[in-house]
Amino acid sequence: MDTLSRRRFVTLSALAASHAYAAPRNAEPRSLLSPYKLDRLVLGPSHDDGAYDSKSVDCPFVFRNGNLWYMTFVAFDGIGYQTGLASSEDLLRWKKVDCILRRDATNPVLKYNVAMNWILRENDLASQGRIQRVQGSYVGAYHAYPSQGYESGAAVIGLAHSKDGLAWMPGDIILRSEDGASWERGGLYKPCLLRDGDTFYLFYNAKDHTTGPWHEQTGVATSRDLKTWTRYEGNPILRNGPTGSYDAHFASDPCVLKNGREWAFFYFGLDDKGVARDLVASGSDLFHATKQEAPVVDVGAPGSVDGIYAHKPSVVIRNGDLYHFYCAVGGDRKNSVRGISVARSRPFSDAERALATI
């Protein structure tokens, strides 16, 4: 598996726009920092021959439904991507439930891949991220690559639907790279779906070429009915930074949540040295973002669980503590292990670390 296909490569400015968000008058933003790492995987590949998650697990999305926490994740088996689900009572001990969105050999779009990255959820950063229904169904957003292999070809974005949050059916494609601007012609990546008022917002990152080196940046499209989507004319809203910056090559995998009077745009950056780490920007509306300089989750020491990459954020709150889940890639680059880890706003105890051992 070529784990460097998207990781070894690639300017951010705030852009003018309308549709300002009116926050509650007394809302105050909370800290976005999660400096304390668990320093171990909470979810990893099964290494079982033929299993949907045999090679790696990636792209966490953590949410609350009923009395449990759940995590969707993207699993790779050497052929393509499918979507898995895990559950937890405490955000530390995770149990895989099943593959909930499978590729379909009869479907030309989903023949090899279907990677669901987001389910419409509560917007507030301070919430538990409970998923929300639209006309009786939960709505998820996925992306799918057209070819066999690791992120092979120009991916599209579609929606999926579920009655219970556990069994999912893929729906229509809503965004294609060929319909977009030059910065996204190479294919579309992780979608992040929000509803604010009567408008749906779909954040996504995209690349400018299908072969490297390429640049990835983040844009947004809007809809009133989840069917007809309009790309924002000021895209991309999260652009690559200058040479030497944390996001000189990638500004990717948006996780956008309301933070008091502001919106927090969690994302990951890839620098000139091929290091990926989680970053954050803030804005008063959903079209403008000012970057914070320091990473919110950085890579670990060489040889650690996240010594190569610490990226692809998913954030929830439990008992007042901010949990920042991310894809951790460790080991050496030829034999790396790709799984899910977590950092928190409060230190982990020794007992908690023991609980989280997989």
C-alpha positions, 0 to 999 in steps of 0.5 A: 500500500502506498501510504504516501500517495496523498501524504508527501505533498501541498497558500491560506487567506481569509476571503470575503463573503456574506451569510454572517452567523448571528451567535447568541449574545452571551456565547463565549468560545471555549478553548480549542486545545487538546494538548494531552495525548493518549499516546496509543491507538483506540482503534486499529486495523484487524490484520485479518486476511480478507477483512474490510479493515485488514490493512488500515483504519482512518478518518474518524467521525465520533458522535452520540446516538442513544446511550452510546458513543459511536465512531465511523471510520474508513477501512482499507483492505488493499482493494478499496475503502469501505465504512466501518462503525465502532461503539464505546461507553467512555470514548476510550474503549472501542468495539467494532460493530460492523462494516455499515457501508460496503462497496457495490460491484454493480454500481459504477461509482461504488464499485471499489470504494465508499467512505462515509466521513460525516453524519449531520450532527449538533453544530455546537462544539460544546455538545456531545455531537448527537446526530440529527434527522432530516425528514425522519432519516439521518443523513451522511456524506461520503466520498468514493474513488472510481478505481481500485487501490489507495485513493485512486482516481478523482473521487466524487461526493454523495449522500447516504441515509439511515433510519437508525444510524446503524444501517446505511444506504448510499444515495445520489452523487451531489458533487463531482470534480469535473463541475468545479474550479481548477483547484478541485479538478483532481478529485474531492475528499472528506465531506463535512455536512452542517445545517444552519437555519434553513441552509445546508453547508457541505465543506470538502477538500479537493486536489488540483491534479490526480497525480502528484505533486498536487495541492489540496485546499478546502471549499464549501457548497450550499443547498436548501434541499440536499439535492441542488448544491451551489459552490461558494464563489470565493472557494477555496476558503482554507487555502495553502499557506506559504512555503515553510508553513504547516499547510503549504501543501494540504489544507484538508479534511474539514471538521467545522463546529460552532464555538460560541460566537465563532465557528471553529474550522479544524483541519489538517495541514501537510508541510514541505517536509511531508509532515501532517498535523491537525490545525484550526482556524476560526471565523465569525461566519461559515465562509471566512477563517483566520488560522491559528499559528500553532497546531492543536495536535502535532506529530509525536516522537519518531517511532511513536504511534503518531510519529509520522502523521497526526491528522484528520480531526473529529471533536466531541465534548464529554463531561466538559473535556474536549476529545480530539480524535485523529488518524495516527500513523506511526512506525517507519514509512515503509511499514507504518501502522494507520489507526485512530488515537485521541488527545484531550483537554485534560490529562489522561490518568494511568487507569484511563490509559490501561482501559484504552489498551487495544 
